[in-house]
Each structure stands twice: as structure tokens, then as C-alpha cells.
Amino acid sequence: MTLDEPMLSDAQIATVVRSFYTRARTDSMVGPDYDHMVDDWEARFRLVQRFWSCALCNGSQESCGTANNDLPFDASQFDRWCNLFCQATLDVLRGDAARRTVKQAERIALFYRNASFPVPEAAVTH
């Protein structure tokens, strides 16, 4: 982000996070996993909002800690997670803010997906 790009407000990030979870909790692919792992949704919202506030406004994924390292997702579920988050983002944000948020969500999804499902050394082509 450059100095001329406005930062997202906490309220915007909170709205994206809540919109995402509204979708995710009712999604047949990822919803059941969230239902089993989250006991306190308000605490989850705060944790994830802090993560995204850092990741979108002032830090890298690594410097912001993790909010999703406990997800019991397979590779296709990570793709679905990213799709749902991007849909929620596009419903809430507009213009450059939406594009930057989607781009960062895709980076983070790739980070988690690669960390959880590394490509075997023999499968890597040069």
C-alpha cells in the first residue's frame, strides 16, 4: 500500500469479516468445520478482525500472526474459503479497497494452502 491509498477502517474490516462468516457458516463445504471448531463467535470475530486489520493495513501475513492455522480444511476447502472471503469483500468494499483486499486474501489463502499441502519435491518441475 502506498501513502496515497486510504487504509481500511476497522468498521469496514469488521463488516467484511462478519459478511464472510455469514456465508461460511451456511456453506456446505466449510460451514460444518467452523461449527465444530468455534464455540465463541464474538471472540472469533475479534481475532479474525485483528488479523485482517494488520494484514490489510500495516503488515505482512507473517507479522500479523495467524487467525486460521487451526482450520481443518483440505485443499479444495481452502479454495472455497478464499472464494467466500472474496465474495464477501466485493459485497462490502468498492474500487481499490476491494481489489487490494481480494489480492491479499488470495495471497493468504495460497500461503495457508501451501503450508498445509506442500508440493512434494519430486513433483516440482524446473
Secondary structure, 3 states (H helix, E strand, C coil): CCCCCCCCCHHHHHHHHHHHHHHHHHCCCCHHHHHHHCCCHHHHHHHHHHHHHHHHHCCCCHHHCCCCCCCCCCHHHHHHHHHHHHHHHHHHCCHHHHHHHHHHHHHHHHHHHHHHCCCCHHHCCC
